[in-house]
């Protein structure tokens, strides 16, 4: 016992010892045999990394030269997968591809989270279709890239398998099999085999599946593959007997009460074809039956059954679609129930009697059913109240502009109308009085939900908007009274009368607009509502800070601004006495005049202006050389010299100094920058505009 435990531990240790350590940092492409170039490895690494960023799935390739002969690649891959910890712990969504070059072994190892997407059968197909053909041509990077793309498509649900290269063999037997179709339809139809019955359907599918398996072996033998030929050489003698026996056992096992008559329904066609072809063989050979001829005869029979199974597979697909559509809820809200049931039953009639191996007949019924669902208006009669039902369907969206109370009132009115007309919905026409009321309701909803009413309603909402009136109330001395009036307008607006008609809403809008105009004329505004913006304009113009105005006047202006701001803020919301009203009028006039002609009010600082003039006379023009063109510098010097001469001629008057300072404070506006252009040809050189 200890010896066996020792061997087990030794095996585990030997396996662990051969597992390479996980590289740091971790990589998606681990090439231990250097069969990929640096560029190929980089491109593949980037592609796998982008897949991880997009889906969190980890796909890792490990390329090895060899592993120990006493370790299977399955055990090696499992151990490597667990040791490296491929995939996240939460989702276990890792995929490991191990390639052993010497033994030409490839294994796709998946985490539990990926087993459903990449089962072993699909993994074998992926290796056979993507890796093996490319590796055989030494296109290793191409094979890894193709497999990577397929795995990404599988996880995204967009993977389309490559066509089976042997699939075209089916067409080689199509001509012969097609001639036998009528022979198989006759016994099936004569015996009334019910393919909808679970017992008989299962039996047919089972036999055809077994036949398909033998066909695959036959293809292997035709291609000269050893295993397939060995299997056929041992078993094709018994092929016909096995099919007959299996069909008999399955039919008896799953038929109703084990009654023989149900079993014979399926067994008879098989025996019928067997006898037919055996008879043909005997006639053809004169009693000398060739074993090869027997084999190909059986082969042909299986292909006939295969053809039927393919047609039946189409029938299954069509039936799934048919059942799926029937399971959907047909939108019958707008149509009469009797009309809907009649049309649907008309399409369903006879469908259950169509065998699955006649898919074209099933497809015709499927198309009729699709047409019912896709074009109901063409087939069903509309309910008398369908227009109101359409309004109900879009009411939530169409009434989004209404206030909550108005929306609820409208919904209640529509619900009442639908309830009143429900008893007549399935009739041919409304009674005369009910028809008139129905039309009146339609006209009402068309008006209320129309663009004209919506625009007027939104205008009324804007007219009494709370945020607007909260802002405007701040302009008046008694803002609380303004907001109280706005609340009264709001209460009047949300009454049900507002949504009775367009005319009622229009009357209310005009009435409230008149009240708003009256309010703005009669209510006293704040005392600082006019003078405060003027004070802000004076400060925005920096008048108290401009040095070329008289300093004493600027200081006095700053003091006046502070005093006026304090005074009119303090008495903004209360009536002013006579002196206060007089001060308000005077200061408004003063500030307006100041903004129009500040020089006349503040006077000029002649000493400052003269100092600036003297400084410009001694301007250092060399500082502009190299930055501006020489022509513009010379022209500017002439312009400045002429302007300076005007000041001197005017005996340095304050007006001349002021104009010179305003217009010739800096020479920059008169100078022209040097523009450099670079021309490229066989050699590069620079040409300046100043050259």
Residue pairs with C-beta under 8 A, 6 or more apart in sequence:
14 68
14 70
14 71
15 71
15 75
15 76
15 79
16 79
16 83
18 67
18 68
18 71
18 76
19 76
19 79
19 80
19 83
20 30
20 32
20 62
20 64
20 80
22 83
22 84
22 85
23 30
26 84
27 45
27 60
28 44
28 45
28 48
28 49
28 52
28 58
28 59
28 60
28 61
29 36
29 41
29 44
29 45
29 48
29 61
29 144
30 60
30 61
30 62
30 63
31 41
31 61
31 63
32 62
32 63
32 64
32 65
33 63
33 64
33 65
33 101
35 63
35 101
35 140
36 44
36 63
36 140
36 141
36 144
37 141
40 140
40 141
43 141
43 145
44 61
44 141
44 144
44 145
44 148
47 145
47 148
48 59
48 60
48 61
48 148
51 57
51 59
51 148
51 152
52 58
52 59
55 152
55 155
55 156
56 88
56 91
56 93
57 87
57 93
57 94
57 95
57 114
57 155
58 86
58 87
58 88
58 93
58 94
58 95
59 94
59 95
59 97
59 148
59 151
59 152
60 84
60 86
60 94
60 95
60 96
60 97
61 97
61 99
61 144
62 80
62 96
62 97
62 98
62 99
63 99
63 101
63 140
64 98
64 99
64 100
64 101
65 100
65 101
65 102
66 100
66 101
66 102
66 103
67 73
67 76
67 100
67 103
73 98
73 100
73 103
73 105
73 106
73 107
74 107
76 98
76 107
77 96
77 98
77 107
77 109
78 109
80 96
80 98
80 109
81 94
81 96
81 109
81 111
84 96
86 94
86 95
86 96
86 111
87 93
87 94
87 95
87 111
87 113
87 114
88 94
91 111
91 113
92 111
92 112
92 113
92 114
93 111
93 113
93 114
94 110
94 111
94 113
94 114
95 108
95 109
95 110
95 111
95 114
95 118
95 151
96 107
96 108
96 109
96 110
97 106
97 107
97 108
97 109
97 144
97 147
98 105
98 106
98 107
98 109
99 105
99 106
99 131
99 135
100 106
106 127
106 131
106 132
108 118
108 123
108 126
108 127
110 117
110 118
110 123
114 155
117 154
117 155
118 126
118 151
118 154
122 154
125 161
126 147
126 150
126 151
127 147
129 150
129 161
129 162
130 143
130 146
130 147
130 150
131 143
131 144
131 146
131 147
132 143
133 143
134 140
134 142
134 143
134 146
135 143
150 159
153 159
153 160
166 219
166 223
169 219
169 222
170 303
170 306
170 310
173 300
173 303
173 307
174 307
176 300
176 303
177 300
177 303
177 304
177 306
177 307
178 307
180 273
180 304
181 304
181 307
181 308
183 272
183 273
183 276
184 269
184 273
184 304
184 308
187 268
187 269
187 272
188 269
188 355
191 264
191 265
191 268
191 269
192 265
193 200
193 204
193 265
193 266
193 355
194 200
195 201
195 204
195 312
195 355
195 356
195 357
196 352
198 254
199 251
199 254
199 255
199 256
199 262
200 251
200 255
200 262
200 265
200 266
201 356
202 250
202 254
203 247
203 250
203 251
203 254
203 266
204 266
204 312
205 309
205 312
206 246
206 247
206 250
207 243
207 246
207 247
207 250
207 266
207 270
207 305
208 305
208 306
208 308
208 309
208 312
209 309
210 242
210 243
210 246
211 243
211 302
211 305
211 306
211 309
212 302
212 306
212 309
214 236
214 239
214 302
215 299
215 302
215 303
215 306
216 228
217 228
217 231
217 232
218 228
218 232
218 299
218 302
219 228
220 227
220 228
220 229
220 231
220 232
221 228
221 229
221 231
221 232
232 295
235 242
236 295
236 298
239 298
239 302
240 274
240 298
240 301
243 270
244 267
244 270
244 271
244 274
247 266
247 267
247 270
248 263
248 267
250 266
251 262
251 263
251 264
251 265
251 266
251 267
252 258
252 260
252 263
255 262
255 263
256 262
273 301
273 304
274 301
277 297
277 300
277 301
278 297
280 297
281 289
281 293
281 294
281 297
282 289
284 293
285 293
308 357
311 356
311 357
311 358
311 359
312 356
312 357
312 359
314 359
315 355
315 356
315 357
315 358
315 359
315 362
316 356
317 359
318 359
318 362
318 363
318 366
319 356
319 362
321 366
322 351
322 362
322 365
322 366
322 369
325 366
325 369
325 370
325 373
326 348
326 369
328 373
330 340
330 344
330 372
330 373
330 376
331 376
332 340
332 376
332 380
333 389
333 393
334 376
334 382
334 383
334 386
334 389
334 390
335 376
335 380
335 381
335 382
335 383
335 386
336 380
336 381
336 382
336 383
336 425
336 426
337 426
338 426
339 380
339 381
340 380
343 372
343 379
343 380
344 372
347 365
347 368
347 369
347 372
348 369
350 365
351 362
351 365
354 361
354 362
354 365
356 362
371 378
371 379
372 379
383 389
383 425
383 426
384 421
384 424
384 425
384 426
384 427
384 429
384 430
384 438
385 418
385 421
385 422
385 424
385 425
385 438
387 442
388 414
388 417
388 418
388 421
388 438
388 441
388 442
388 445
389 418
391 398
391 414
391 445
391 449
392 414
392 418
395 410
395 411
395 414
398 449
399 406
399 407
399 410
399 411
399 449
401 454
401 457
401 458
402 410
402 457
402 499
403 461
403 493
403 494
405 494
406 494
406 496
406 498
406 499
409 496
409 499
410 448
410 499
414 445
417 438
417 441
420 434
420 437
421 430
421 434
421 438
424 430
424 431
424 434
429 435
430 438
444 501
447 453
447 501
447 502
448 499
452 502
453 502
453 505
456 502
456 505
456 506
456 509
457 498
457 505
459 509
460 493
460 498
460 505
460 508
460 509
460 512
461 493
462 468
463 509
463 512
463 513
463 516
464 486
464 489
464 490
464 493
464 512
466 486
466 490
469 482
469 483
469 486
470 483
472 482
473 479
473 480
473 482
473 483
473 486
474 526
475 525
475 526
475 529
476 482
476 523
476 524
476 525
476 526
477 523
477 524
477 525
477 526
477 527
477 572
477 573
477 574
477 575
478 523
478 524
478 573
481 523
482 519
482 523
485 515
485 519
489 512
489 515
492 508
492 512
493 508
493 512
497 504
497 508
498 504
498 505
498 508
499 505
524 575
526 572
526 573
527 568
527 571
527 572
527 573
527 574
527 576
527 580
527 584
528 568
528 569
528 572
529 572
530 588
531 564
531 568
531 584
531 587
531 588
531 591
532 565
532 568
532 569
534 588
534 591
534 592
534 595
535 561
535 564
535 565
535 591
537 591
537 595
538 544
538 557
538 561
538 591
538 594
538 595
539 561
541 595
541 598
543 549
543 554
543 557
543 594
543 598
543 602
544 554
544 555
544 557
544 558
544 561
545 554
546 554
547 605
547 608
548 604
548 605
548 608
548 609
548 612
548 658
548 661
549 598
549 599
549 602
549 603
549 604
549 605
550 602
550 603
550 604
550 605
551 605
553 601
553 602
553 603
554 602
557 594
557 602
564 587
567 580
567 583
568 584
571 580
576 584
590 601
593 600
593 601
594 601
594 602
599 658
604 654
604 657
604 658
606 654
606 657
609 654
609 657
609 658
609 660
609 661
610 652
610 657
612 657
612 661
612 665
613 644
613 647
613 652
613 657
613 660
613 661
616 640
616 644
616 660
616 664
617 644
619 640
619 667
621 633
621 637
624 633
624 667
624 671
625 633
626 674
627 671
627 673
627 674
628 671
628 672
628 673
628 674
629 671
629 672
629 673
629 674
629 689
629 690
630 690
631 672
632 670
632 671
632 672
633 671
635 670
636 667
636 670
636 671
639 664
639 670
640 664
640 667
640 670
643 660
643 663
643 664
644 660
646 656
646 660
647 653
647 656
647 657
647 660
650 656
674 688
674 689
674 690
675 688
675 689
676 686
676 687
676 688
676 689
677 686
677 687
677 688
677 689
678 684
678 685
678 686
679 685
679 686
679 687
